[in-house]
Amino acid sequence: GPASVYDESDPKFYREILELGIPVLGICYGMQLSCRMLGGKVTAAHAREYGRAEIRADTSSPLFEGLDEEMIVWMRHGDQVSDLSDGFEVVGRTNTCPHAAVKHRSSDFYGVQFHPEVAHTPRGAEMLGNFIRNICG
């Protein structure tokens, strides 16, 4: 969406939420803000994305368990995570977004740059179900 982690008027949350030891799924701006709070860098994307993209997912990740390695997702962003701190691993990427899905190694924080909650991401409900079952328990 149009929100930017660098705009003081855009929504924020307390970093302590990420330190509670509970599973968190950051979606789009939520991923960007969380990754920035955890030492990553967010920059303007080379091209704003609005529409369908094909993600290459790491199906060994609990978030993508049982899904296809290549899937259609819905993107809508102007900024994206450009650098991750050492605490992260990439579990999904697109041609224009190298950090389309990430996992923090020492916590149950997952982030996705795309929108699994919309009908335009055909397997999005399954991803959210995986987060609930496989990660939240």
GIMOVEN-V91010 format. One line per field, one symbol per residue. phi: phi as a letter, one per 20 degrees, with the letter a starting at -180 (. if undefined). psi: psi as a letter, one per 20 degrees, with the letter a starting at -180 (. if undefined). burial: # if it has 24 or more other ideal C-beta (glycine too) atoms within 12 Angstrom, else .. A space follows every 10 residues. Layout:
# GIMOVEN-V91010
phi=???
psi=???
burial=???
This chain:
# GIMOVEN-V91010
phi=.efcfeefee fcbfgggfdf mdfcdedlgf fgfffffene cdcffgcgdb qfbddddefe fgfdgmdffc becddbbddb fdcdfffdce dabcfdcfcf bccefdbeec ccfedfedff dgdfffffff ffffdfm
psi=aiqpiiohiq qrrphhhiji kqppoppdhh gggghghkjr pprpqhpqpn aqqpqoqoii phhjpjrqhp qprpqnqhrr phpqriiqqp jqqrhinilh prpphjrlpq qphaniiqhi nhjghhghgg ggghgh.
burial=#..##..... .......#.. ..######## ########.# .#..#...#. ..######.. ####..#... ########## #..#...### ####.##### ####..#### ######.#.. #.##.###.# #..##..
